[in-house]
Amino acid sequence: MTTRITRPRAITGVAFALLAVVAAAGVGMAHASQPATKPAAAPPTDLPSAEAIFERHVEAIGGWDAVRSHRNRRVTGTFDGPPFTGAARLKIWADAPDKLHIEIREPLGVKLGVFYTGEYGWEEFNGGEPVPIFGPRLVEFIEGADFYGESSYKDRYSEIETVGAGEFSGRPVWAVRAVSTSGRARRLFFEQDSGLFVGEHTTIARMSEDGKLEAKFVEVLHENYTEIEGVLVPTRQTQKVDGDARPIIFNYTSIRVNVSDEHSYYPPEPQRAKLEADIKRLKDQAAAAKAERERANSGG
């Protein structure tokens, strides 16, 4: 029997916010229900190709060679948003190509960690039992764990298309519709003048009051680009989730890259063995449910 831990609903909301963060340090806000992008009347023939927009972004942040020279990243900063009334401490560990650990510590001692090992995702609350991350949340986290972010667009997306020109957070931007290899669609905004990736519109999985997952519209703003070892990275990310009274702000005060310290993305034994057994069980259940649906649809 799997032991379940109970989390305060507000703290669980923080976990969703962390899962939504784009592998952060690598890569006047309008209310999310009123998108800040104003579509322009430019005909499609006047728009640059999506590939050209992505390539210009890579060039703007330092170029392929500089981007790929970063192998790991260690970030400290603050998390400011619901359910906390003040800023909490934030730490991020990331290793190329897709390992990620985000930790938040509330001033009174609450600690939440979310992890992606490159194979599976898990979370822990106050150092308790590791719990698998599964379903839509896992898809979001896998995408967020991509160390090179939008620079990996050729592997990251199955479809990209320039859909317009407009304004985002007071800046002229190109808008690109991008569909990830998992099928998740996002609208990305690149500043026309600098070429930098400055924001996005997407949806994230959030838990409703009755404990069910629901899709929530979110607007994300990336700003305060700073050069770190030859690469420009955003050091502040603001998320505005539809229905939330306050935005969620990730502020990165220190970013180090290519550090020599080793970081583990797995829980210690015997917790690791139990977690991996739980993940295998969940995968087997999902595969059996899918097979049953396919049989039912085929009339078998």
Buried (B, 14 or more C-beta within 10 A) or exposed (E): EEEEEEBEEEBBBBBBBBBBBBBBBBBEBBEBEEBBBEEBEEEEEEBBEBEEBBBBBBEBBBBEEBBEBBEBBBBBBBBBBBBBEEBBBBBBBBBBEBBBBBBBBBEEEBBBBBBBBBEBBBBBBEEBBBBBBBEBBBBBBBBBBBBBBBBBBEEBBEEBBBBBBBBBBEBBBBBBBBBBEEEBEBBBBBBBEBBBBBBBBBBBBBBEEEEEEEEBBBBBBBBEBEEBBBBBBBBBBBBBBBEBEEBBBBBBEEBBBEEEEEEEBBBEEEBBEBBBEBBEEBEEEEEEEEEEEEEEEEEE
